[in-house]
Every structure is written in C-alpha cells, then in structure tokens.
Amino acid sequence: MEIRVENLDYVYNPGTPLELKALDQVTFTLPHSKVLGILGGTGSGKTTLVKHLNGLLIPTKGRVLLDGKDSQSYGALLRRKVGVVFQRPERQLFEQTVYRDISFALKRLPGIGEADIRERVEDACRLVGLDLADVANRSPFALSDGQKRKVAIAGILVNRPETLALDEPTVGLDPPSSRELVLFLQDLKTSGNRTIVIVSHNMGPFLPLLDHLLALDRGRVAGFGSPAEICEKLADDAVMRQSLPELALVVHDLRKAGCPIPRDEYRIPELLDQLTRLSPNIEVRR
C-alpha cells in the first residue's frame, strides 16, 4: 500500500485556551511495501501522525491517501487496511485464552466461518513466531512480556492489514524480546506484502530495516529520506541530532571523516568487517 500524506494539519482542542497545533503541513510519500521510521522528540507529533493512518484522528486540514484514495472514504474498512500497534499493546489483552484474544476481532465480521478464523489465527501466529498449539488455551496473562506483545500483534495481523504501524514497539521489552521483534519485522519486510511504519525513540535496532526516515520537529517535517540523507541534513542541528539514532550518527561521522563505509549500511557484522579490513591491526571484539 502506498501512503501519501498531503499538507496534513492537526489541531487539538481548537478554539479553546488549550489549542495545540500538533501537525503542521506534513507532506511525504511512502511507496508500497517499504519501511518507514518516524522519529522526533517528545511532542513532535509522531503518535498524532500514526493515528491519522487508520482514522483514529481526522485531519484538521490536508489528507491521507492510501493507494491514491482518501483514507476517510474507506469507512469501517480502514482499520482493517491499516493495523496500528500502540505502546505496550499487551495491556489491552483481556480474553481468557490466547486463541480467543487473537480471534476476537474476526468473530465480529459477518460471513466468516470458524475454519477461516482458525486459519487466520494460525497464519498470524506463524508470522510473529508463536507456537499456537502450545499457547492457544493458555491465559495471555501467564505469558512472558515478549509473548504477550506477540499475541497483541497477532491480534492485529489476523485482519491481514496492508500496512502495519507500530508505535514504540520495543518499550518495556528485554533485549532478547526486542531482537525477536526486529527479526519478525525483517521477515515481514522480506515477504514484500506489507508497508511498515515504525515510531521509536530508539530507532537504532530498526535501522537495517528502514528504507526511509521521517524526522519531525514540533509538528513539522524536519527531513524525509534515507537514514544517511537525514543524518547528512540534521547531524549538525543541535536539537534534532539528539533524536537521530546513535549508530546512524557514528556511521555518518566516520564517513564524514573519510572512512569509506557504504551509505545506509547499519548491519553490525558488516560494519565490523568493514572496519577490520580498513584497520587490520585493530582487534574488533564481537
């Protein structure tokens, strides 16, 4: 699914003393099946922007186009085309078993039988790396935090959305669970079937996945392009530099100093190999 955002404004509490312009003339285009990272400081408009993708918020001005069609024209289908996973989605689990929780949204759809529901739940669990046979009848509250998050994401994927947006997906996860989440998104990208949007204060782990990076500053677009292009544009900005991924800045600074590292190479093993070849006398600990 191609996402095109045109001159998007959003104002909270318009006409009141609490009026706040959260988005200001935001414009960008994300091609089909690409991965976008959205970063910026607190209050920059990241979550507000994501909420526009599946109709949780309606633009004050401007529009969001999905495959060339205004998002508002999709009606109730919109939230099945764009699935959004908000921070700590496991806190929204409520059913008695994992299977019932993941399948909950499907049971409300007309004309879908139990066999179809089972197939969709199995597909969603396979995507996130959950063994349905092991967890189907267990309480979701008895699972680890990483497993709970997988259940919550599977509950979005059963709708088979064309776009998956994740808001701070690694918050509260331990390092092994975070790595599993990154691997899941890598597999999802490799399939080529979905557009992916990732919002994170810690974009470093996701850098190898990103095709584009959108930097927001107080509701405005500070930059849109590849991670390398964004670093080239914003690395010398004292405010925006704080929001940029440390790894991307290290690569940028090394390249700026003359180190021949490929642009937009953020895979740690490949970077270590590059540095070892450039400085064979330096021992790199892996």
N, C-alpha and C positions, 0 to 999 in steps of 0.2 A: 504494500500500500504506500503510495506517495503521500506525504504530508506537506501541505503548503500553508504557511501562516502569512497572512497579509495585513500589515498595518494594524496589528492587534493592540487594542487598549482595554484595560480593565480597571474599574474604579470601585473600591469597597466603600460602602456607606455614602453614596453620592448625595450631595445637598445637605449633609449634616456636619457638625463640628468634627466628626471622626472620619471625614472623607479622606481616602488614601488612594492615590493612583499607583497600582501595583505593576501594571504593564503599560508601556508607552511606545507605540509604533513598532512593535516587534514583528519582524519580517524575516522569513527564511524558508528554504525548501529542502526537505529530506526525501531523497529518492527511495523507491521501493526496495525493500529488503536490506537497507543499510542500517547501521547502528550509530545512534547519536548520543553523545554525552552532554548533559546540561550542568553547568557549574556556575557558581557565584556565591557571594557572601549571604549571610542571614538577611532576609528581607529583599533579596534581589529579584524575586518573582518566579523562582523555579517551580515551586509546587502550584502556584496560581496558573502558570502556563500549562502544566500537565493536566490540571483539572479541566482545561478547555478542550483537551484532545478527545475526551469521551463525554462531553456535555454536562459535567458537574457544575461548570460555570458557563454563562452565556456572555459573549463579548459585549463590552460597552460600545466599542467601535471595532471595525475590521472584521475579519472572518478567518475560519479554519477550513481548508479544503482537503478532503480525503479522496484521492483518486479523481481530483477535479470537481468534486461535488461538495457543496456546502455541508459541513458536519451537522447543522441543525435540521437538514432535510431528511436525515436518516431516522429520526424519531427514536422509538424504543430499540431499534436495531443497532444504534450507535455504540452502546456499551458492550455489545457482542462483537463489534468490529474492532474496538479499541479496548483492551483489557488493562486496567491500572492496578498495580500492586503498591499500596501505600506503606508508609513506615510501620514496622512491626505488625504485619498483617496477621500474624498468629494470634494476636489479641482479639481478633474478630472471629475466631473459631468458636463454635457453640454447639454443634451436634454431638450426639452420644458416641458415634463411631467415625473413623476416618472416612469410610465409604460414604456415609450419609452426608458428611460435611462437604466432600468434594462434589457429590452429585446433587446437592441441594438446588442449585440454580437450574439444572436441567429438568428437575421434576415439575417445575412451573411452566415449562414450554409445552404448548399443545402439539399433539401428534407425534410425540417421541416415545417409543416403547422401552421397556426395561432392558432388552438386548442392546439397543442403541446406546442407552445410558451407560451400561456396563462397558461397552466398547470404548466410549469416550473417556470414562474414568480410567480404564486401563491405559489408553494412549497418553493421557495427561500424566499419570504416574510414571510411565516409562520415560517421558520427556524429562521429568525432574529427578529421576533416579530413585523413585520409591518402589519397594517391593510390595505390591498391593496384596499379594497372598499373605504376607507377614503382618501388615498393618491394618487391613480392611476393617476388621472387627474390634480393633483396639480404640480406646479413647484417645482423641488427639491430644488431650492434656497430659497423657502419660508419656509422650514422645519427647525427644530432645528438642532444644530450641531450633536447631538446624532442620530437623524433620518436620516440626510444626510449620516452619516457613515454607518447606516444600509442599506440605498439604495445602497451605493457603494459596500458593502459586498455582498448584494443580487445580484448585477450585476456580481460578480464572481461566486456565487453559482449556478446561472442558468445553467452554464456549467457542473454542477454536478461533480466537481473535486474529485478525490480520496484523495488528500492531500490539505489541506488549510494552507497556511503560512501567518502570519500576522507580519508586521514589525512595532513596536512601536504602537500597536493598541489603546492605551489609550491617546496618546499625543493630547492635546487640548480639551479633554472631561472633563466635570464637573463630580464630584463624582457619582451622580445618573446614568449618562450615562455610566460611567466606570463599575459600578456594573451591569447594564443591559448587557453590553458586556461580562462580566465574566459569567453571568448566561446563556447567549446564547452559549458560548463555552462549559459550563458544559453540557447543553442539547445535543450539538453536540457530545461531548465525550460519553455521555450515550448511544447515538444511536449506537455507535460501528462501524459506516460505514466509518469513515474518520480518516486519520492520520493528526495530527495538529502540526504545528510548530509556536512557539511564540517567537519573538525577542522583548526584552524590557529592558530599563534601570531600570524600576520599576517592577520587577518580583513578588513582594510581593502579589498582588491581585490574581495572577495566580498560586501560589504555590499549593493550594489544587488540581489543575487540573493536575499537572505535574507528568509524570512517569519517565522522565529523564531530566537532566540538562546538557547542554554543555557549558563549560566556555572557552572562547577564550582570548588569550593574545598575542597581536601583530601578529595575523595570525596563531598562533599555538594553539593546544588543550592543555589547562591547566588542564582540568579534564572532565570526562564524567561518569555519573552515576545518582543515585537518588539524590534529593536535600540534603539529610542528608549525603550521601557519599561525595558530593562535598564540603560541609561545613567542614566535618572532614578532608578533604585533604587540603583545601585552607584557612580556617579561620585564620590560623596563618601567612599567607602570607600578608604582609602589603599592597601590591599593589592590589592583587586580592580580598582581604576582602572588599575593597571599592565597588566592583561590586556585591557582594553577597547580596541577599535580607535580609533586617534588621530582618524580622520575623524569617527567617531560622537561622540567627545567634543567635537570642535570644534563640530559642529552642535548638540550638547546645550548647550554653554556659550553659544553665540550665542543660542539660543532662550531660555535662562535669563536672558540679559541683555536680552531684549525684542525680539530680531530675529525678524521673522515668517517664518521658514523653515518649510516644511511638515515635519511629523513624518515620520521614516523616508524622507527624501529624501537619498540619498547618491550620486546620479549627478553627477559633477563638472561637466559642461557646464551642467546645470540649476541647480546651486548657484551657479556663476559668474554665470549670467544673473540669478538672484535677487539676488545681492549687487550686481551692476551696477545693477539697477533701484532698489535701496534707496539706493545711493550713486553716483549718476550721474557725480559729479566724480572718482571714483576709477578709475584705469586698472587694469583687470584683465588681466594677461598670461596668454594661453592657451598 
